[in-house]
Amino acid sequence: MPDYDRRRHRKVCSFCLEHVDHIDYKEVSRLRRYLTDRAKILPRRMTGTCARHQRLLTVALKRARHMALLPFTADVR
């Protein structure tokens, strides 16, 4: 199998495309895309966010958790 068949397109930061300077912790629907079903924060290699926006995203997710807008863990019993 030739090497060019397995190449993937580089993921682009959606926040950079939209020129976002501040990620709002109250935008719960947008923040949920960056959590797993177990409420873990997805890494950059999976989401495609740049380092700067990943740091801002992490802070926003943690603030939303603290304000009880997002869960800390999935409630599986």
Biopython code that builds the backbone (N, CA, C, O; Angstrom):
import numpy as np
from Bio.PDB.StructureBuilder import StructureBuilder

atoms = [
    (1, "MET", "N", (0.850, -1.175, 0.000)),
    (1, "MET", "CA", (0.000, 0.000, 0.000)),
    (1, "MET", "C", (0.897, 1.240, 0.000)),
    (1, "MET", "O", (1.733, 1.389, 0.891)),
    (2, "PRO", "N", (0.741, 2.110, -0.962)),
    (2, "PRO", "CA", (1.565, 3.316, -1.022)),
    (2, "PRO", "C", (1.303, 4.251, 0.150)),
    (2, "PRO", "O", (0.228, 4.249, 0.750)),
    (3, "ASP", "N", (2.320, 5.049, 0.456)),
    (3, "ASP", "CA", (2.268, 5.933, 1.618)),
    (3, "ASP", "C", (1.209, 7.030, 1.460)),
    (3, "ASP", "O", (0.604, 7.444, 2.449)),
    (4, "TYR", "N", (0.982, 7.498, 0.247)),
    (4, "TYR", "CA", (0.046, 8.602, 0.046)),
    (4, "TYR", "C", (-1.405, 8.206, 0.319)),
    (4, "TYR", "O", (-2.250, 9.081, 0.510)),
    (5, "ASP", "N", (-1.710, 6.914, 0.342)),
    (5, "ASP", "CA", (-3.065, 6.463, 0.619)),
    (5, "ASP", "C", (-3.434, 6.632, 2.095)),
    (5, "ASP", "O", (-4.608, 6.795, 2.430)),
    (6, "ARG", "N", (-2.435, 6.592, 2.968)),
    (6, "ARG", "CA", (-2.699, 6.633, 4.395)),
    (6, "ARG", "C", (-2.602, 8.036, 4.989)),
    (6, "ARG", "O", (-2.871, 8.214, 6.177)),
    (7, "ARG", "N", (-2.231, 9.017, 4.206)),
    (7, "ARG", "CA", (-2.111, 10.371, 4.737)),
    (7, "ARG", "C", (-3.470, 10.924, 5.124)),
    (7, "ARG", "O", (-4.472, 10.692, 4.447)),
    (8, "ARG", "N", (-3.482, 11.652, 6.215)),
    (8, "ARG", "CA", (-4.713, 12.277, 6.673)),
    (8, "ARG", "C", (-4.566, 13.787, 6.572)),
    (8, "ARG", "O", (-3.461, 14.328, 6.589)),
    (9, "HIS", "N", (-5.690, 14.440, 6.468)),
    (9, "HIS", "CA", (-5.662, 15.893, 6.460)),
    (9, "HIS", "C", (-5.400, 16.391, 7.866)),
    (9, "HIS", "O", (-5.907, 15.829, 8.837)),
    (10, "ARG", "N", (-4.613, 17.439, 7.975)),
    (10, "ARG", "CA", (-4.316, 18.015, 9.272)),
    (10, "ARG", "C", (-5.574, 18.677, 9.832)),
    (10, "ARG", "O", (-6.271, 19.415, 9.136)),
    (11, "LYS", "N", (-5.843, 18.393, 11.100)),
    (11, "LYS", "CA", (-7.005, 18.989, 11.742)),
    (11, "LYS", "C", (-6.728, 20.463, 11.991)),
    (11, "LYS", "O", (-5.611, 20.842, 12.342)),
    (12, "VAL", "N", (-7.730, 21.275, 11.812)),
    (12, "VAL", "CA", (-7.595, 22.719, 11.973)),
    (12, "VAL", "C", (-8.389, 23.142, 13.196)),
    (12, "VAL", "O", (-9.490, 22.643, 13.434)),
    (13, "CYS", "N", (-7.838, 24.049, 13.961)),
    (13, "CYS", "CA", (-8.489, 24.547, 15.177)),
    (13, "CYS", "C", (-9.748, 25.334, 14.792)),
    (13, "CYS", "O", (-9.668, 26.322, 14.063)),
    (14, "SER", "N", (-10.895, 24.896, 15.280)),
    (14, "SER", "CA", (-12.153, 25.569, 14.952)),
    (14, "SER", "C", (-12.224, 26.951, 15.591)),
    (14, "SER", "O", (-12.875, 27.849, 15.058)),
    (15, "PHE", "N", (-11.565, 27.123, 16.721)),
    (15, "PHE", "CA", (-11.559, 28.429, 17.378)),
    (15, "PHE", "C", (-10.717, 29.433, 16.589)),
    (15, "PHE", "O", (-11.061, 30.614, 16.528)),
    (16, "CYS", "N", (-9.628, 28.979, 15.991)),
    (16, "CYS", "CA", (-8.796, 29.866, 15.170)),
    (16, "CYS", "C", (-9.552, 30.292, 13.906)),
    (16, "CYS", "O", (-9.445, 31.439, 13.471)),
    (17, "LEU", "N", (-10.307, 29.372, 13.327)),
    (17, "LEU", "CA", (-11.073, 29.697, 12.121)),
    (17, "LEU", "C", (-12.118, 30.768, 12.388)),
    (17, "LEU", "O", (-12.399, 31.603, 11.528)),
    (18, "GLU", "N", (-12.692, 30.739, 13.589)),
    (18, "GLU", "CA", (-13.732, 31.701, 13.949)),
    (18, "GLU", "C", (-13.172, 32.933, 14.653)),
    (18, "GLU", "O", (-13.935, 33.804, 15.071)),
    (19, "HIS", "N", (-11.843, 33.016, 14.789)),
    (19, "HIS", "CA", (-11.160, 34.136, 15.432)),
    (19, "HIS", "C", (-11.668, 34.365, 16.858)),
    (19, "HIS", "O", (-11.992, 35.490, 17.241)),
    (20, "VAL", "N", (-11.734, 33.277, 17.639)),
    (20, "VAL", "CA", (-12.212, 33.347, 19.018)),
    (20, "VAL", "C", (-11.051, 33.725, 19.932)),
    (20, "VAL", "O", (-9.998, 33.088, 19.905)),
    (21, "ASP", "N", (-11.252, 34.778, 20.752)),
    (21, "ASP", "CA", (-10.232, 35.181, 21.723)),
    (21, "ASP", "C", (-10.559, 34.673, 23.120)),
    (21, "ASP", "O", (-9.663, 34.443, 23.933)),
    (22, "HIS", "N", (-11.844, 34.500, 23.392)),
    (22, "HIS", "CA", (-12.289, 34.082, 24.716)),
    (22, "HIS", "C", (-13.306, 32.956, 24.559)),
    (22, "HIS", "O", (-14.269, 33.084, 23.803)),
    (23, "ILE", "N", (-13.089, 31.859, 25.271)),
    (23, "ILE", "CA", (-14.033, 30.739, 25.237)),
    (23, "ILE", "C", (-14.931, 30.865, 26.461)),
    (23, "ILE", "O", (-14.460, 30.818, 27.597)),
    (24, "ASP", "N", (-16.224, 31.026, 26.219)),
    (24, "ASP", "CA", (-17.172, 31.260, 27.294)),
    (24, "ASP", "C", (-17.589, 29.941, 27.939)),
    (24, "ASP", "O", (-17.985, 29.003, 27.247)),
    (25, "TYR", "N", (-17.497, 29.873, 29.271)),
    (25, "TYR", "CA", (-17.852, 28.646, 29.974)),
    (25, "TYR", "C", (-19.356, 28.394, 29.967)),
    (25, "TYR", "O", (-19.795, 27.289, 30.283)),
    (26, "LYS", "N", (-20.152, 29.401, 29.612)),
    (26, "LYS", "CA", (-21.611, 29.249, 29.608)),
    (26, "LYS", "C", (-22.135, 28.627, 28.319)),
    (26, "LYS", "O", (-23.312, 28.274, 28.249)),
    (27, "GLU", "N", (-21.295, 28.485, 27.303)),
    (27, "GLU", "CA", (-21.695, 27.840, 26.050)),
    (27, "GLU", "C", (-21.571, 26.327, 26.200)),
    (27, "GLU", "O", (-20.660, 25.711, 25.647)),
    (28, "VAL", "N", (-22.481, 25.746, 26.939)),
    (28, "VAL", "CA", (-22.398, 24.340, 27.310)),
    (28, "VAL", "C", (-22.485, 23.426, 26.087)),
    (28, "VAL", "O", (-21.782, 22.418, 26.015)),
    (29, "SER", "N", (-23.330, 23.770, 25.142)),
    (29, "SER", "CA", (-23.488, 22.905, 23.971)),
    (29, "SER", "C", (-22.192, 22.821, 23.170)),
    (29, "SER", "O", (-21.864, 21.764, 22.631)),
    (30, "ARG", "N", (-21.461, 23.917, 23.090)),
    (30, "ARG", "CA", (-20.190, 23.914, 22.378)),
    (30, "ARG", "C", (-19.112, 23.162, 23.165)),
    (30, "ARG", "O", (-18.296, 22.452, 22.578)),
    (31, "LEU", "N", (-19.111, 23.316, 24.480)),
    (31, "LEU", "CA", (-18.095, 22.676, 25.315)),
    (31, "LEU", "C", (-18.270, 21.166, 25.378)),
    (31, "LEU", "O", (-17.293, 20.437, 25.542)),
    (32, "ARG", "N", (-19.512, 20.687, 25.250)),
    (32, "ARG", "CA", (-19.754, 19.242, 25.326)),
    (32, "ARG", "C", (-19.044, 18.464, 24.214)),
    (32, "ARG", "O", (-18.736, 17.283, 24.376)),
    (33, "ARG", "N", (-18.787, 19.130, 23.088)),
    (33, "ARG", "CA", (-18.098, 18.458, 21.981)),
    (33, "ARG", "C", (-16.670, 18.055, 22.350)),
    (33, "ARG", "O", (-16.082, 17.178, 21.717)),
    (34, "TYR", "N", (-16.123, 18.696, 23.371)),
    (34, "TYR", "CA", (-14.738, 18.449, 23.756)),
    (34, "TYR", "C", (-14.626, 17.564, 24.987)),
    (34, "TYR", "O", (-13.579, 17.521, 25.632)),
    (35, "LEU", "N", (-15.712, 16.852, 25.317)),
    (35, "LEU", "CA", (-15.728, 15.897, 26.422)),
    (35, "LEU", "C", (-16.072, 14.509, 25.889)),
    (35, "LEU", "O", (-16.805, 14.371, 24.910)),
    (36, "THR", "N", (-15.536, 13.494, 26.544)),
    (36, "THR", "CA", (-15.902, 12.124, 26.196)),
    (36, "THR", "C", (-17.243, 11.790, 26.847)),
    (36, "THR", "O", (-17.805, 12.610, 27.574)),
    (37, "ASP", "N", (-17.748, 10.600, 26.589)),
    (37, "ASP", "CA", (-18.993, 10.178, 27.223)),
    (37, "ASP", "C", (-18.814, 9.985, 28.728)),
    (37, "ASP", "O", (-19.797, 9.964, 29.470)),
    (38, "ARG", "N", (-17.569, 9.845, 29.184)),
    (38, "ARG", "CA", (-17.254, 9.736, 30.613)),
    (38, "ARG", "C", (-16.899, 11.090, 31.222)),
    (38, "ARG", "O", (-16.434, 11.163, 32.359)),
    (39, "ALA", "N", (-17.121, 12.166, 30.458)),
    (39, "ALA", "CA", (-16.876, 13.550, 30.889)),
    (39, "ALA", "C", (-15.399, 13.873, 31.071)),
    (39, "ALA", "O", (-15.050, 14.732, 31.881)),
    (40, "LYS", "N", (-14.540, 13.204, 30.337)),
    (40, "LYS", "CA", (-13.119, 13.534, 30.345)),
    (40, "LYS", "C", (-12.836, 14.525, 29.223)),
    (40, "LYS", "O", (-13.499, 14.501, 28.186)),
    (41, "ILE", "N", (-11.858, 15.389, 29.430)),
    (41, "ILE", "CA", (-11.496, 16.375, 28.420)),
    (41, "ILE", "C", (-10.688, 15.688, 27.321)),
    (41, "ILE", "O", (-9.704, 15.003, 27.597)),
    (42, "LEU", "N", (-11.113, 15.878, 26.078)),
    (42, "LEU", "CA", (-10.418, 15.255, 24.952)),
    (42, "LEU", "C", (-9.084, 15.950, 24.689)),
    (42, "LEU", "O", (-8.993, 17.170, 24.828)),
    (43, "PRO", "N", (-8.046, 15.199, 24.314)),
    (43, "PRO", "CA", (-6.738, 15.811, 24.039)),
    (43, "PRO", "C", (-6.709, 16.525, 22.690)),
    (43, "PRO", "O", (-7.595, 16.346, 21.855)),
    (44, "ARG", "N", (-5.684, 17.327, 22.500)),
    (44, "ARG", "CA", (-5.518, 18.104, 21.266)),
    (44, "ARG", "C", (-5.448, 17.226, 20.038)),
    (44, "ARG", "O", (-5.990, 17.589, 18.994)),
    (45, "ARG", "N", (-4.803, 16.093, 20.131)),
    (45, "ARG", "CA", (-4.634, 15.230, 18.963)),
    (45, "ARG", "C", (-5.956, 14.674, 18.457)),
    (45, "ARG", "O", (-6.059, 14.268, 17.299)),
    (46, "MET", "N", (-6.968, 14.653, 19.320)),
    (46, "MET", "CA", (-8.291, 14.174, 18.901)),
    (46, "MET", "C", (-9.194, 15.311, 18.439)),
    (46, "MET", "O", (-9.987, 15.128, 17.515)),
    (47, "THR", "N", (-9.089, 16.476, 19.063)),
    (47, "THR", "CA", (-9.983, 17.585, 18.729)),
    (47, "THR", "C", (-9.427, 18.476, 17.634)),
    (47, "THR", "O", (-10.193, 19.083, 16.885)),
    (48, "GLY", "N", (-8.104, 18.566, 17.526)),
    (48, "GLY", "CA", (-7.495, 19.408, 16.508)),
    (48, "GLY", "C", (-7.322, 20.855, 16.928)),
    (48, "GLY", "O", (-6.967, 21.698, 16.104)),
    (49, "THR", "N", (-7.567, 21.162, 18.207)),
    (49, "THR", "CA", (-7.386, 22.541, 18.662)),
    (49, "THR", "C", (-5.904, 22.860, 18.813)),
    (49, "THR", "O", (-5.085, 21.969, 19.042)),
    (50, "CYS", "N", (-5.571, 24.139, 18.683)),
    (50, "CYS", "CA", (-4.181, 24.557, 18.871)),
    (50, "CYS", "C", (-3.891, 24.610, 20.371)),
    (50, "CYS", "O", (-4.809, 24.511, 21.185)),
    (51, "ALA", "N", (-2.622, 24.765, 20.733)),
    (51, "ALA", "CA", (-2.211, 24.737, 22.135)),
    (51, "ALA", "C", (-2.859, 25.863, 22.932)),
    (51, "ALA", "O", (-3.310, 25.652, 24.058)),
    (52, "ARG", "N", (-2.903, 27.043, 22.356)),
    (52, "ARG", "CA", (-3.475, 28.207, 23.054)),
    (52, "ARG", "C", (-4.952, 27.993, 23.360)),
    (52, "ARG", "O", (-5.402, 28.218, 24.483)),
    (53, "HIS", "N", (-5.697, 27.558, 22.358)),
    (53, "HIS", "CA", (-7.126, 27.360, 22.557)),
    (53, "HIS", "C", (-7.420, 26.127, 23.412)),
    (53, "HIS", "O", (-8.448, 26.080, 24.088)),
    (54, "GLN", "N", (-6.545, 25.140, 23.393)),
    (54, "GLN", "CA", (-6.738, 23.976, 24.265)),
    (54, "GLN", "C", (-6.616, 24.395, 25.726)),
    (54, "GLN", "O", (-7.368, 23.915, 26.575)),
    (55, "ARG", "N", (-5.673, 25.288, 26.023)),
    (55, "ARG", "CA", (-5.536, 25.784, 27.397)),
    (55, "ARG", "C", (-6.774, 26.586, 27.806)),
    (55, "ARG", "O", (-7.287, 26.415, 28.912)),
    (56, "LEU", "N", (-7.252, 27.461, 26.917)),
    (56, "LEU", "CA", (-8.459, 28.237, 27.216)),
    (56, "LEU", "C", (-9.683, 27.326, 27.358)),
    (56, "LEU", "O", (-10.544, 27.555, 28.208)),
    (57, "LEU", "N", (-9.746, 26.303, 26.523)),
    (57, "LEU", "CA", (-10.852, 25.354, 26.557)),
    (57, "LEU", "C", (-10.871, 24.587, 27.874)),
    (57, "LEU", "O", (-11.936, 24.375, 28.455)),
    (58, "THR", "N", (-9.712, 24.175, 28.340)),
    (58, "THR", "CA", (-9.612, 23.434, 29.596)),
    (58, "THR", "C", (-10.100, 24.279, 30.764)),
    (58, "THR", "O", (-10.828, 23.792, 31.629)),
    (59, "VAL", "N", (-9.699, 25.545, 30.787)),
    (59, "VAL", "CA", (-10.140, 26.449, 31.850)),
    (59, "VAL", "C", (-11.650, 26.635, 31.792)),
    (59, "VAL", "O", (-12.314, 26.622, 32.829)),
    (60, "ALA", "N", (-12.198, 26.809, 30.597)),
    (60, "ALA", "CA", (-13.642, 26.994, 30.442)),
    (60, "ALA", "C", (-14.412, 25.742, 30.875)),
    (60, "ALA", "O", (-15.455, 25.849, 31.518)),
    (61, "LEU", "N", (-13.905, 24.567, 30.528)),
    (61, "LEU", "CA", (-14.564, 23.323, 30.924)),
    (61, "LEU", "C", (-14.549, 23.157, 32.442)),
    (61, "LEU", "O", (-15.543, 22.740, 33.036)),
    (62, "LYS", "N", (-13.427, 23.483, 33.058)),
    (62, "LYS", "CA", (-13.334, 23.362, 34.514)),
    (62, "LYS", "C", (-14.237, 24.369, 35.215)),
    (62, "LYS", "O", (-14.812, 24.058, 36.258)),
    (63, "ARG", "N", (-14.368, 25.564, 34.661)),
    (63, "ARG", "CA", (-15.282, 26.557, 35.236)),
    (63, "ARG", "C", (-16.731, 26.093, 35.106)),
    (63, "ARG", "O", (-17.523, 26.236, 36.037)),
    (64, "ALA", "N", (-17.067, 25.542, 33.953)),
    (64, "ALA", "CA", (-18.428, 25.048, 33.743)),
    (64, "ALA", "C", (-18.735, 23.893, 34.690)),
    (64, "ALA", "O", (-19.863, 23.772, 35.170)),
    (65, "ARG", "N", (-17.754, 23.049, 34.963)),
    (65, "ARG", "CA", (-17.947, 21.962, 35.925)),
    (65, "ARG", "C", (-18.171, 22.530, 37.325)),
    (65, "ARG", "O", (-19.048, 22.078, 38.060)),
    (66, "HIS", "N", (-17.369, 23.519, 37.675)),
    (66, "HIS", "CA", (-17.479, 24.116, 39.007)),
    (66, "HIS", "C", (-18.835, 24.797, 39.201)),
    (66, "HIS", "O", (-19.377, 24.791, 40.306)),
    (67, "MET", "N", (-19.380, 25.377, 38.145)),
    (67, "MET", "CA", (-20.685, 26.037, 38.216)),
    (67, "MET", "C", (-21.837, 25.040, 38.017)),
    (67, "MET", "O", (-23.000, 25.440, 37.953)),
    (68, "ALA", "N", (-21.518, 23.760, 37.921)),
    (68, "ALA", "CA", (-22.485, 22.671, 37.767)),
    (68, "ALA", "C", (-23.227, 22.748, 36.435)),
    (68, "ALA", "O", (-24.372, 22.305, 36.345)),
    (69, "LEU", "N", (-22.598, 23.299, 35.408)),
    (69, "LEU", "CA", (-23.179, 23.302, 34.062)),
    (69, "LEU", "C", (-22.808, 22.027, 33.318)),
    (69, "LEU", "O", (-23.533, 21.582, 32.428)),
    (70, "LEU", "N", (-21.667, 21.441, 33.691)),
    (70, "LEU", "CA", (-21.186, 20.189, 33.102)),
    (70, "LEU", "C", (-20.848, 19.219, 34.227)),
    (70, "LEU", "O", (-20.491, 19.646, 35.325)),
    (71, "PRO", "N", (-20.955, 17.927, 33.967)),
    (71, "PRO", "CA", (-20.636, 16.954, 35.012)),
    (71, "PRO", "C", (-19.128, 16.743, 35.169)),
    (71, "PRO", "O", (-18.362, 16.920, 34.222)),
    (72, "PHE", "N", (-18.723, 16.367, 36.368)),
    (72, "PHE", "CA", (-17.335, 16.000, 36.611)),
    (72, "PHE", "C", (-17.077, 14.597, 36.085)),
    (72, "PHE", "O", (-16.023, 14.325, 35.510)),
    (73, "THR", "N", (-18.051, 13.703, 36.287)),
    (73, "THR", "CA", (-17.948, 12.334, 35.793)),
    (73, "THR", "C", (-19.307, 11.900, 35.260)),
    (73, "THR", "O", (-20.337, 12.514, 35.542)),
    (74, "ALA", "N", (-19.276, 10.821, 34.481)),
    (74, "ALA", "CA", (-20.532, 10.252, 33.999)),
    (74, "ALA", "C", (-21.128, 9.402, 35.117)),
    (74, "ALA", "O", (-20.407, 8.682, 35.808)),
    (75, "ASP", "N", (-22.410, 9.484, 35.288)),
    (75, "ASP", "CA", (-23.078, 8.749, 36.340)),
    (75, "ASP", "C", (-23.504, 7.392, 35.811)),
    (75, "ASP", "O", (-24.632, 7.222, 35.346)),
    (76, "VAL", "N", (-22.591, 6.422, 35.884)),
    (76, "VAL", "CA", (-22.849, 5.076, 35.360)),
    (76, "VAL", "C", (-22.915, 4.103, 36.535)),
    (76, "VAL", "O", (-21.924, 3.879, 37.230)),
    (77, "ARG", "N", (-24.089, 3.536, 36.740)),
    (77, "ARG", "CA", (-24.243, 2.556, 37.822)),
    (77, "ARG", "C", (-25.079, 1.411, 37.394)),
    (77, "ARG", "O", (-25.313, 0.491, 38.178)),
]
sb = StructureBuilder()
sb.init_structure("model")
sb.init_model(0)
sb.init_chain("A")
sb.init_seg("    ")
for serial, (resi, resn, name, xyz) in enumerate(atoms, 1):
    if name == "N":
        sb.init_residue(resn, " ", resi, " ")
    sb.init_atom(name, np.array(xyz, "f"), 0.0, 1.0, " ", f" {name:<3s}", serial, name[0])
structure = sb.get_structure()
